[in-house]
Amino acid sequence: MTKQFVFDYDDESDSVFIKTKDAKIKGSVDIGDYIIDFTPDGKIAGLEILNLSKNFRDLPKDIEFADCSFEVRYAKEYTVIIFSAVMKTGEKIQTNVPILATIPVRN
């Protein structure tokens, strides 16, 4: 089953918030310009990226998202979060979120 996401981009603060639709958030971890939200059972269900254009310099100057999502890949000793976006122009962007920390998550 494909996950559904809701997202909000704020051009004034240059941030994007993406959340698994209908997920209940219990807590968050701030890691630099990234805020990761967790469900009560420890799974990643939300991602906020602050200073988006600074962190992802390949984004167009006029950011207009048609869709945003993320994928979480769990490994034994680390977790990878992949941010994906489709611009209103149809351009697709996909990049790993560069988090240099180990966070306790459950898969």
C-alpha positions in Angstrom: 0.0 0.0 0.0 1.4 3.4 -1.0 1.6 6.0 1.8 -0.3 9.2 1.4 1.3 12.5 2.5 0.2 16.0 3.3 2.6 18.9 2.9 2.9 22.6 3.4 5.5 24.9 1.9 6.0 28.3 3.5 7.9 30.6 1.2 8.4 33.3 3.8 10.2 30.9 6.2 11.6 28.8 3.4 10.5 25.6 5.0 8.5 22.5 4.0 6.6 20.2 6.3 5.6 16.7 5.1 3.6 14.2 7.2 2.2 10.8 6.6 -1.6 11.4 6.2 -3.5 10.6 9.4 -0.3 9.8 11.4 -0.4 10.6 15.1 2.7 12.4 16.2 4.1 11.7 19.7 7.4 13.5 19.6 10.0 15.2 17.5 13.8 15.4 17.3 15.5 18.6 16.0 18.7 18.0 14.1 20.0 21.3 12.6 17.6 22.4 9.9 15.6 19.1 10.1 12.8 18.2 12.5 11.8 14.5 12.5 8.4 13.5 13.9 7.7 10.1 15.4 4.6 8.1 16.0 3.9 6.5 19.4 5.5 3.3 18.3 8.7 5.1 17.2 8.3 5.2 13.4 9.1 8.3 11.4 5.9 10.0 10.3 6.8 13.6 9.6 9.7 15.7 8.3 10.2 19.4 8.4 13.1 21.0 6.5 14.0 24.5 7.4 16.1 26.8 5.2 15.1 24.6 2.2 16.8 26.6 -0.6 20.0 26.7 1.4 20.0 23.0 2.1 19.0 22.0 -1.4 20.7 24.4 -3.8 19.4 22.5 -6.9 15.8 23.7 -6.2 14.4 26.3 -8.6 14.4 29.9 -7.3 10.6 30.1 -7.4 9.6 27.0 -5.4 6.1 25.8 -6.3 5.5 22.2 -5.1 2.8 20.1 -6.7 3.6 17.2 -4.4 6.1 16.2 -1.7 6.8 12.9 0.1 9.5 11.1 1.9 10.6 7.5 2.1 12.3 6.0 5.1 14.8 3.2 4.7 15.8 1.4 7.9 19.1 -0.4 8.2 20.6 -2.1 11.3 22.8 0.8 12.3 21.3 3.8 10.5 18.2 5.3 8.9 18.0 7.0 5.5 15.3 9.5 4.7 14.7 10.3 1.1 12.9 13.6 0.3 11.0 13.6 -3.0 9.2 16.5 -4.6 7.4 17.3 -7.8 7.3 20.9 -8.9 4.3 22.5 -10.6 6.5 22.6 -13.7 6.6 18.8 -13.6 10.3 18.7 -12.6 11.0 15.9 -10.1 13.5 16.2 -7.3 14.8 13.4 -5.1 17.6 13.6 -2.6 18.8 12.0 0.7 18.2 14.1 3.7 21.8 14.8 5.0 21.3 14.0 8.7 24.6 13.1 10.3 23.2 11.6 13.5 22.0 8.2 14.6 18.4 8.5 15.9 16.6 5.7 17.6 13.8 4.5 15.3 11.8 1.3 14.9 11.1 -0.2 11.5 
